């Protein structure tokens, strides 16, 4: 196989057109096979094959800086930079990251996965090179969905103002997770679909390729192309910011992409090379997946594209999805917001029934939160469905635009806690520490499917902001008598020696620890905290009667739920007498990727680890 001969980007330089086509096919087959076994981002990488080959044939990585936004389109980049063998353990513990990783390769400049950031990195690097007199080119490959994020617009504005030399490759497939939501996306669509423009550019390109002599050809394509754009798009967005634009170009035509990149590399300033690609290209199940193009998948059957595993019950996301449909029927003023992820957050069923009540703002979490505040101020009940890790991008808006105004916005946080294979950028371990700092915020943490349904129903009736955090994975179904109500905690078992205050997903682990301690003659109380804030006074009173209180959470150990509950215990006793405390949670570190269960075990957050930490503290005298 030709792919086996590719170890560095330099190995691509001597390939002819036929060999490049063969290599592209082999890479697609390799990605489908690898991702079918480990899970990962499929559609975005299948669409970026030829584009990546062209980038690495034109630019000299790592001397030239090649950046990716978002990082989920960088698998081909990893393959051609010597990491083919690592795909056997893609996103597995100790294996290859699913995103660019500085620890893996000198070709990865940024360990990133959150969208809309890379143009700011590029601006900073280009500024550094210019000020230091270093001749290195900066290439930023950005998906069109990432251009819906405000940070990308800020970077474009500063690039145009500064005139820094950055080649911006706009990988335009009309999608982020879902179809791209933006007027810019519509602008690009009109441009690429205008038959007169496309025909004129095709004729122009054909004629310019026949011209020997680079300068004349470059001047011609820039001036005539600009004139054509003024005819068909009189208010060209990029050039209004002093960022040169060229395109659109077929992103699967390596020769044309290379030609455009070589021309762009001669321009003394920021320039956008607009490349059109097809997400999921070359793999029929991905091409026909209307909503996500098999964007992020678990292990699957490569023949059919169907998931190879079935869960034992509904996931928390599915429970949330069904609950939102039910709540919308009961509350005419309920609306849902999403940041380019209506499918991933479970809002598609609601959108199918009430399309006007699901608002996709694109990759713009900050805008979503403040827009939700405006909706709440004028009579709506907005629910912002977002992954926990992405809410941290909008903490200021949650605090000052929602919290300061006491608006009844519900934050529905999926993937809270350790999420597993996507690694440190996707673990949702900060939301408790952040949301607990917002005055007036009610913070719910369900431990079962029934609890999630009940908490959502309670949250949308509150007078102020609320946050409901739930983990990735299967939601346990429990009898109705094991579902709490309102803002009360739920005591699962009583004891005398130690009291576990368990948050959300950690309830079963704490209960398991209590069982193990019982074998040693240690009597343990277990509370399902349910509502971290405001803490249930009855739970606090009961906890205070124990010699040791152990808080267990799937979030940061310092400054999270445990710290908050410890403060509440101290506040309730004017004498300052509080029981000994042990806080268990995630460490002050960036936790690597792997299975969530194994990570919890490694962090001591399973029943055995909790038992061991509790035994140790019972034999010591200090609080932690």
N, C-alpha and C positions, 0 to 999 in steps of 0.2 A: 504493500500500500504506500502511496505517495505521502500520506500523513505521517508515517513512521520516520520519514527522513527530515521532518521539520522539527528542529530543536530550538532555534532562535529566529527572530524576524529576518535575519540576514539570509536564511535558507529560502525565503520567499523570492528573493531578488532575481534569481536565474530562471524562474519558471515562465514558460510561454503561456499563451492564452488557453490552449487546450489543457495544459497541466493545471492551471488555476481553476478551470471549470471542474476538473476531476477532483481537485483538492477540496473545493467548496462542497461537493457532494459527499465526500468522505467525512468532512467535518460535521455536516448535518447528521449523517448516520451515527457518528461517534457521539454527538450530543444527545440524540434521541435514546440511544442505548444506555448511556451513562445516567441520564436523568430518570429513565424508566426504572432503574435499580435503586437510586438513592433519593429521588425527588429533587426538585430544584426549579429554577426559572427556565422555561422551555421556549415559549413563543418569541420572546424578545431576542434571544440568542440566535434562533434560527433565522430571524430577519436581518441580523447584523453580520452575516458571514462575509459576503463580498466587501462590504464597507470596511470591516476590520482588516481584511487582507490588503485592501488598497491603502489604508492608513499606514500599515506597517511596511509596505513596499516603498512608500514615498518618504516617510519620516524615519529617523534613526533613533528608535527607543533603545535604551533609556536616556541617551544624550538629549534627544528631543523629548519633551514631556508630553505624554499621551494620557489624558484624563477622561473619565467616564461618568456620565450622569443620566440615569442612575446606574449604580454598579451592577444591576442585574442583567445588563447587556454585555458583560465583559468575559463570558465564558470562552469565546473564540480568541480573545486577547490572551487569556490564560493558556489556551492550547498552543498558540504559536510562540509563547514565551517560555516554553520548556516545562509545562506542568501537566502534560497529558496523563502521566501515570497517577497523578493525584486525584483524578476523577473517579477512581474506584471508591474513594472515601469522601466524595463531595458532601459537604455539610454534615459529616459525621464527626463525632468526638475525636479530636486530634488530627482530623483530616483537612482537606482543602476547603477554604472558605467559599461561600456562595457569592462573595463580593470581592472587589479589589482589596488586597491586604498588604500593607507595607512589610509585614513580617514574612511574607511568602516570596516576594520577588522585588528586585530593584526596578522592575518595569511598572510596579504599582506605587504611584506617588501618594495616593490618598486611600485610606481605609474608609470607604464611604458606601452608603446605600440609600440615605435619605435624599429625596429629589431636590432639584433647584439650587444646589450649592456649588456646582463645579465651576461656573463662570466666575464666581468670586475667588475661588482658589486660583483660577487661571489669571485673573487680573493681578492678584498678589504676586504670583510667580513671574509674570511678564514684567511687572514693575521692578522686582528684584533684579532680574537679568539686565534690564535697561540701566538701572542705576549702578550696577557693578560692571557694566561694559562686557557682559557675557553674551556670546552669540549662540543662543539655544532657542529653538522654536517651541511654542506652547500650543498644543492641539487639544481642544475640549469637545468631546463627542457628547451631545446632549439630546435626549429624546424630546419630541415635541410636547409630550405631556408635562415635562419638567418646566416648560416655558409658561405654564399656567401659575407657577409659584412666584410670589412677589420678589423673593430674593434674586431670582434670575433676572427680573426686570431691573432691579437695582444695579446688578452687575453690568448689564448691557448699557445702562445709562452711564456708568462710570468708565466702562471701556471706551465708549464713544467719546466721552469728554477727555479722557487721558490720551487716546490714540495709541494705546499699547498694542503691540503686535501679538494678536491671538487669532488662531484659525479656529472658528466655531463651526463644527460639523453638526448641522441640524438633522438628526435622524428622524425623519417624519414618516410615521406609519399610521397617523391619525388616531393613536391610542396611547393611554398611559396604562392603567390597569383596565379601565373601561374606555370607550370612545372619548377622545380628548374634548374637554369642555373649555372653550375659549373663543373669543372673537378672532384672536390671532389664528387659531386653528381653522376657522372659517375662511379667513383671509388667505391662508396657505392653500386651502382646498380650492378656492376660486381660481387661484393662480395656476395650480397644477392641472386643473380640469378645463381651463379656457382653451378650446381647440385652436383658436387662432394663435394664441401665445405659444402653445406647445409646438405647433407646426412651424412657426417662425423660428423658434429656438432650435428645433431639430435641423432645419435647413441651414441655419447659421452655424451650428456646431459642425455639420458635415463639411461646410466650406472652409471653416477655420482649420480643421484637421489637415486639409490639403495644403495649407500654407506653411512654407518653411520659414523659420525666423520667429523666435518667440515673442519679442517685444511688440511687433506689429499685431500679432494675433491676440496677445493679451490686451492691448489697448482696444482692439476691435471688439472683442467679446465684452469688455467692460462698458465701453461707450454705447455700443448698439444694444447690448442687453439692458442697460439702464434706460435707454430710450424706449425699448419695448415695454419695460415695466411701467414707465410713466404713462404709456398709452393705456395699458390694461389695468394697472394698479397705481393710480396717480398719487396715492398717499402711502408709499412704500414704508412699512413700519420700521424696518431696521435702519434704512438710510436716513430716516428722520432723526435717528439717534447718532448719526455719523458713524454707523457701522455698515461697511460695504456689504453688498449682498450679491450672490450669484446662484443661479439655479432656476427651477428644480432640475435635478439630475436623477436618472435611474440608478438607484443605489445598488442594484444587482448587476450593473454593467461596470466591471472592474476598470476597464480601460478609460471610460468616461470619468469615473470617480477619480482615478489617478490623475488624469489631465486637469480636472478642476482643482484638485489639491495642490498640484505643482504650480498652477497659476496663482492660487491663493497664497502660497508660501512666499511669493515675490512681493506681495502687497505690504507696504509699510504702515500697518495699522490693523485694527480689528476687522475681520471679514467673516461673514456667514456663508458657508457652502451648504445649500439646501439640498438634501439627499432624500429621495423617496424610496422607502423600503416596505416590504410586506411582512408583518409580524406573523411568525409561524410558518414562513415559507418553506416549502419542500416536504412538509409533513401534514398529510390531509387532515387528521383529527384536530391539529392546531389551527389550520387554515379555516376550518368550518366551525370552530368554537366561537360563536358570535360575540359573547360577552367579554371573554378574557384572552382568547387565542392561546389557551393553556398556559397562562402567564406563570403562575407559581403552582407546582403540582407535587403531590406525594408520589411514591412509587406507583408505576402503572404498567399495563400491558402495552408494549410498543406497537403491537399489531392493531389494536382497537383504540388506544388512547384512554381506556377506562381504568379507573383506580384499581390497583391490585389488592387493596385491603378494604375491609368494611369495618366501621366502628361498631361497638356493642350497643350503641344508643345514639340519640341526637346529640349534636355538639351544642355548646353554649351559644355559638353563633346561630344555629338553627332555632334554638329556643327563643333567642332574642328576636329573630326574624318573625316567627309566628306570633310572639307577644305584641310586636309592633302593629301587625295587621289587626289583631284583636283590639288593641288600644285605640287605633284610628277609628274603628267603628263606634267606640264609646265616647271619643272626644273629637268633636268636629274641628277643634282648633289645633289639633296635634299635627306638627310637620316634622320631617326628618331631614337632616343635612348630612352630606358625605363629602369627603375630599378626594374625589376621583375613584372611590372604591365602593360603589353601590352593591356589587356582587360579593366582594370579600367581606363586607360588614353585614350582609344579610338583608339589604333593603330592596332587592329586586321584587320580591312578592308584593311589598307595599307599593312600589312604583307601578307594578302591573295593575293594581286595583285603584290606586289614587295617584296617577302620575304627577298631578299638579302639587302634591304634598311631599314629594321627595326632591330635594334641591341638591344638585351636584355642583360644587363650586370649583372643581378642579383641584390641583395640588396646592391648596391655599388654606391651610388650617387656621392661620391667624384671622383671615377674612371670615371664615366660617363661624368662628366663635363670636366675633363682634357683630356679624350679621344676625346671629341667633339672638344676641342681646337686643338688637333693634326689633326683631320679630316679637320677642317677649314683651318689650315695652309697649307694643301696640296690639296686644291681645292674643297672640299665638302661644302655643306650648311647644317650643322647639326641642328636638332631641338630636344631639350631634353624635353620630355613630362614627367612632374613630379608633384605630389601634392605640393602645396605651403609649407606645413609644413615640407616636406622632403628636400626641397632645402636648408633649413637653415643648414643642415648637411654638405653642400658643399660650404659654403660661401667663404672660403679661396680660393678654386679652381676657383670659379666664379670671385673673385676679382683679383687674381694674375696670374692664368693660362689662363683665358679668357680675363679679363679686361685689365691687364697690357700689353698684347700683341695685344689688339684691334681686337680680332678675331670675325668674324661674326657668332657667335653662337646664336641661338634663344632659349630662355627658355620659354616654354609653361607651365604656372603654373595653373593647375586645383585646385579646392577647395580653391581659394584665399578668404580671409576674414573669417567671422564666418561660420563654417560648420555645427554646430548643435550637433547631438547626440554623436559624438565621443569625445567631450570634449576638454580640454586644450591642449592635445598633438597633436590634429589634426586641431585646428583652424589655418587658414593661415593668421595670423595677422602681421607677421614680414617681409614679403617679400619686402614691399615698403621701410621700414626703412633700410633694408640691401642693396637692389639693387640700391637705390638712392645714396648710398655711393660709388658706383663703377664708376670711371671716364669713360666717353664715353658711358655709358649704356643708351639706349633708353628704356623708360618704358611706355608701353601701358596698358590701362585699359578699355576694351569694356563694353558698357552698353546694348548691344543688340546682336542678332545673326549676323546681317549684319555688325556691327562694328567688331566683332571677325573675320569674314571672311576677311574684308578689312585690318585689322591690321596684320593678319598673312601674307597676300600677301605683305604688305609693309615691314614687318620685315625681310622677307627672301631676300630682295633686298638691305638692308643696308650694309654699309661697316664695321660696327662694331657690338658689341653685342647688343642684344635687349631682352626684357622681355615682355611677354604678359600674364597678370594675369586675370583669369576669375573665377567666383564663381561656387559653386555647385548649381544645380537646373535648372529650365526652362529658356531658353534664349528668351526674347521677340523678336518678328519679327516686324520690323518697315519699313515704306516706304523708298525707295532709297534716297529720298531727306533728310532723317533724318540720313543718314550715312555719317560721315566725311571722309576726304581724307588726306593722308600724315601725317604730324606732327602738323596739326592745331587742335585747340580746336573748339567746336561747341556751339554757343550761342543759347539757347533754347527760352529765353524770355528776354526782356529788362525791366529795372526798374531804380529807382533813389536813393533809401534809403539803400538797403542792397544788397550785391552781394554774391550769393552762388557759390562756386567752388566745384562741386560734382564729385567724382571719381568713375567710373565704376558702380557697382550695386547700389550706393547711389543716382544716378540721379533721379529715380522716387520719392524717399523720399524727396529730396530737392525740387523738383517741387511741390510735395504735400504741403510742408511747405510754399512755395511761395503763393500757392492758399489760405492757411489759413491766412497768414499775410495780404493778399489783403483785406480780410474781415475786418481787423482792420485799413485799410487805409495805410498800409505799402507797398511800391512799391519795388519789389524784382527782381533783375536780376538773371538768372540761367545759368551757363555754365556747359556743359559736358566737363570736362577737357580733356578727351580722352588720351592725351599724357602728363603724369606727368613730364617727363624729355625727351627732353628739353621743358620747359614750353613755350606755345605760347605767344609771345610778345604782340600780339593784345589782348589776354585775360587779361594779366597783366595790360596793359594800361587801359582797360575798368574797371577792378576791382579797380584800384587806384582812380577812380573818385567817388567812393562810400564812405560813412562815415564808413560803417562796411563791412568787408569781412568775410564770414563764410566758412571754408573749411570742407567738409564732406567726410569721408573715412571709409571703412570697414577694418581698420587696426589700428595699435597703434597710439594713439593721439599724443604722444610725439616722435619726431624724424621721423615721417612718411611723407606722402605727404603734409599735412598741414604745417609742419615745413619747408619743402623744398620750397613750394610756397611762404611762408612768407619771406624766405630769398631772393627769386627771386624778390619779390615786393620791398624789401629794396634795393637790388642791382641796380634796375632800376632808383632810384631817388638819385642822388648824395647828395641832401640836407638831406637825411635820413628821409624825411617826408613820412610816410606810414599811411594807414587807420587803424582804430581799427580792431583787428583780433579776431576771435573766431575759435578755432580748435575743431572739433567734430570727435571722433573716439573711438576705444576701449581703455579701461583704462590700467594703469600700474598694471595689475593683471592677474592671470590665470583664465580665464573665464570657468565656469563649463559647463557640457553638458545640452542639451535641444534642443527644436526646434529653428532653426535659426531666425524665425520671432519673437518668444517670447524673445529670447536673445536680438535682436535688440531693441525691445520695452523696455526691462528692462534697456538697456544701453542708452536709449534716442536717438536711431539712426533711429527711424521711423519718419514719417512726424510730428506727434504730439510732439514728443520729440525735434525734431529740431526746431519746431516753438516756443516751450516753452523756450528753451535755447537762441534763437535769441531775443525773446521779453525781456528776462531778461538782455541780454547784451545791447540791445538798450537803456535800462533804466539805465545802469551803465556807467562807464567811462574808465574801464581798459581793456587791451587786455589779451587774454589767449592763 
